Amino acid sequence: MPPGPLTDDELRRITSPMLVLVGEYERTYNPSAAVARAHRLIPGLVSADMLAHAGHTLMQEQPEVAATRILAFLSTPQVESA
């Protein structure tokens, strides 16, 4: 059985720099609520955004946009939370 969504407590323990990208047409969960939850709970969050014109398969639906966001995140030095 695949793992379920992370609990609030699990999200609060993520202190490493994190990028969260969600497609605006996501159907597995509410994309706006997922982005808001990430902003509210993840201490290490660098960015959480919805990508336009994409659903659950971001890299297939918006490969250039998703890759640009990921590469920008990976190439920017991040300071980890204490």
WOJO-V288141 format. One record per pair of residues at least 4 apart in sequence whose ideal C-beta (glycine too) atoms are under 6 Angstrom apart, sorted by sequence separation. I is the first residue (numbers start at 1). J is the second residue. D is the distance in whole Angstrom. If there is no record, write none. Layout:
[[I | J | D] [I | J | D]]
This chain:
[[6 | 10 | 4] [14 | 18 | 6] [22 | 26 | 6] [37 | 41 | 6] [38 | 42 | 5] [54 | 58 | 5] [57 | 61 | 6] [58 | 62 | 6] [59 | 63 | 5] [62 | 66 | 5] [63 | 67 | 6] [67 | 71 | 6] [71 | 75 | 6] [6 | 11 | 5] [26 | 31 | 4] [29 | 34 | 5] [24 | 31 | 6] [38 | 45 | 6] [51 | 58 | 6] [54 | 61 | 4] [59 | 66 | 5] [54 | 62 | 4] [58 | 66 | 5] [22 | 31 | 4] [39 | 48 | 6] [38 | 48 | 4] [51 | 62 | 5] [22 | 34 | 5] [22 | 35 | 6] [35 | 48 | 5] [51 | 65 | 6] [35 | 50 | 6] [20 | 38 | 5] [31 | 50 | 5] [18 | 42 | 6] [18 | 44 | 5] [24 | 50 | 5] [17 | 44 | 5] [18 | 45 | 5] [19 | 46 | 6] [14 | 42 | 5] [15 | 43 | 5] [16 | 44 | 5] [19 | 47 | 5] [20 | 48 | 4] [22 | 50 | 5] [23 | 51 | 5] [24 | 52 | 6] [28 | 56 | 6] [12 | 41 | 5] [15 | 44 | 5] [17 | 46 | 5] [26 | 55 | 6] [11 | 41 | 4] [14 | 44 | 5] [21 | 51 | 6] [25 | 55 | 4] [26 | 56 | 6] [11 | 42 | 5] [23 | 54 | 3] [23 | 55 | 4] [8 | 41 | 6] [23 | 58 | 5] [21 | 58 | 6] [44 | 81 | 5] [43 | 81 | 5] [19 | 73 | 4] [17 | 78 | 3] [15 | 81 | 4]]
